[in-house]
Structures are given as C-alpha cells and as structure tokens.
Amino acid sequence: MDPFIRTGNYNSETKTITLFVKNRQLKDILRSFCHELIHHNQNITDPVGFKLVNKSGNLAGNAELEKIEADAYSRGNVMFRKWTETYSK
C-alpha cells in the first residue's frame, strides 16, 4: 500500500470535506475527518487568514501554514480520541 496516498481535503470555497477511503482502515478515515473538521473551523473562524495561508498548499517555507496544520493535527486527534473514549467503556 502506498504510504503517500492522499487521505483528505478541505475546500474552503465550497466548505466541503473530501475523504479518500480506498484501502484505508475506518479508524484512520475517521481521524482524517476530524483533521478536516478542524480546517473547516479554522476557515469559519478566520476565513481571510485561512485562505491566504492555505493558497500554496506546501509546508516548505510557510510557517503560517505549518501552524494551521499543527493545530488541525493536534485538535483533530484530541477530538477523535475523546469521541472514541465515549465508546470504549
């Protein structure tokens, strides 16, 4: 399996999330969904800033985009873990 496949995408113009599911574990797909939900929240909270930072899509040399991605990974994973803990009792 290719470790570099795309996993998800958030489109700030249409406010839609696309998830790529082929050959992926359900838990990984749901984690990607949480990550993209955070991007939606970032866009709703600061639409101008989100669109400006997210234009290139490449992290190299883009400290602001790196912050946005770090936030999405951090908050998205915490959100997912909290949700999974509600079912693991």
Buried (B, 14 or more C-beta within 10 A) or exposed (E): EEEEEEBBBBEBEEEEBEBEEEEBEEEEBBBBBBBBBBBBBBBEEEEEEBEEBBEEEEEEEBEEBEEBBEBBBEBBBEBBEEEEEEEEE
